[in-house]
């Protein structure tokens, strides 16, 4: 059976203090993710260790992806933006033309 997605609920900080044990148990069982509010402003969250691990993995992947983009950007740092935009437009147009030709070949076959 598929695991149910936890609901996210917001509670006041004072309520979280009073019901801390219950809140922790609900989070542990995967029933709830809790947003703690002070004066109606979200200031913290209580999530399961599993959610925290998943968040850390996503952050690591994001950092890796952006590092790749930074490397690509560094390779073109000395090329003016206008020239890059023209080259990108040419490459996109060439790829579109190639796709059109492939589709036409498939339709005529």
C-alpha positions as CSV (number, residue, x, y, z in Angstrom):
1,X,0.0,0.0,0.0
2,X,1.3,3.5,-0.9
3,X,2.4,5.7,1.9
4,X,0.1,8.6,2.6
5,X,1.5,12.1,2.0
6,X,1.6,14.1,5.3
7,X,-0.6,17.1,5.6
8,X,1.0,20.4,6.4
9,X,-0.5,22.5,9.2
10,X,0.4,25.8,10.8
11,X,0.3,26.3,14.5
12,X,1.2,29.1,16.9
13,X,4.5,28.8,18.7
14,X,2.7,28.8,22.0
15,X,0.5,25.9,20.8
16,X,3.6,24.0,19.6
17,X,5.2,24.4,23.0
18,X,2.1,23.1,24.8
19,X,1.6,20.2,22.4
20,X,5.2,19.4,21.6
21,X,5.0,15.7,22.3
22,X,1.9,15.2,20.2
23,X,3.3,17.3,17.4
24,X,6.6,15.3,17.4
25,X,4.6,12.0,17.3
26,X,2.5,13.1,14.4
27,X,5.6,14.2,12.5
28,X,7.4,11.0,13.3
29,X,4.4,8.9,12.1
30,X,4.5,10.8,8.8
31,X,1.0,12.2,9.4
32,X,2.0,15.9,9.5
33,X,4.5,18.6,8.6
34,X,4.2,21.5,11.0
35,X,4.8,25.2,10.3
36,X,5.4,27.2,13.5
37,X,4.1,30.8,13.4
38,X,4.9,33.8,15.6
39,X,2.4,36.6,15.3
40,X,1.0,34.9,12.2
41,X,4.5,34.8,10.5
42,X,6.0,31.4,9.6
43,X,9.3,31.2,11.5
44,X,10.2,27.4,11.6
45,X,9.0,24.0,10.6
46,X,9.0,20.6,12.1
47,X,9.5,17.8,9.5
48,X,10.4,14.2,9.7
49,X,14.0,13.1,9.5
50,X,13.1,11.4,6.2
51,X,11.9,14.8,4.8
52,X,15.0,16.5,6.0
53,X,17.2,13.9,4.3
54,X,15.2,14.3,1.0
55,X,15.6,18.1,1.3
56,X,19.4,17.7,1.8
57,X,19.6,15.4,-1.3
58,X,17.6,17.9,-3.4
59,X,19.8,20.8,-2.2
60,X,23.0,18.8,-3.1
61,X,21.6,18.0,-6.6
62,X,20.6,21.7,-7.1
63,X,24.2,22.8,-6.1
64,X,25.7,20.3,-8.6
65,X,23.3,21.4,-11.4
66,X,24.2,25.1,-10.8
67,X,27.9,24.3,-10.7
68,X,27.5,22.9,-14.2
69,X,25.8,26.1,-15.3
70,X,28.6,28.1,-13.8
71,X,31.2,26.1,-15.7
72,X,29.3,26.6,-18.9
73,X,29.0,30.4,-18.2
74,X,32.7,30.6,-17.5
75,X,33.5,29.1,-20.8
76,X,31.7,32.0,-22.5
77,X,32.6,34.8,-20.2
78,X,34.6,36.7,-22.8
79,X,31.9,36.6,-25.5
80,X,29.5,39.6,-25.6
81,X,25.9,38.9,-24.6
82,X,24.6,40.0,-28.1
83,X,26.9,37.5,-29.8
84,X,25.8,34.7,-27.5
85,X,22.2,35.5,-28.1
86,X,22.7,35.4,-31.9
87,X,24.5,32.0,-31.7
88,X,21.8,30.6,-29.5
89,X,19.1,31.8,-31.9
90,X,21.0,30.2,-34.8
91,X,21.4,26.9,-33.0
92,X,17.7,26.8,-32.1
93,X,16.7,27.6,-35.6
94,X,19.0,24.9,-37.0
95,X,17.6,22.3,-34.5
96,X,14.0,23.3,-35.5
97,X,14.8,22.9,-39.2
98,X,16.3,19.5,-38.6
99,X,13.2,18.4,-36.7
100,X,11.0,19.7,-39.5
101,X,13.0,17.7,-42.0
102,X,12.8,14.6,-39.9
103,X,9.0,14.9,-39.5
104,X,8.6,15.5,-43.3
105,X,10.7,12.4,-44.0
106,X,8.6,10.3,-41.6
107,X,5.4,11.6,-43.1
108,X,6.5,10.8,-46.7
109,X,7.7,7.3,-45.7
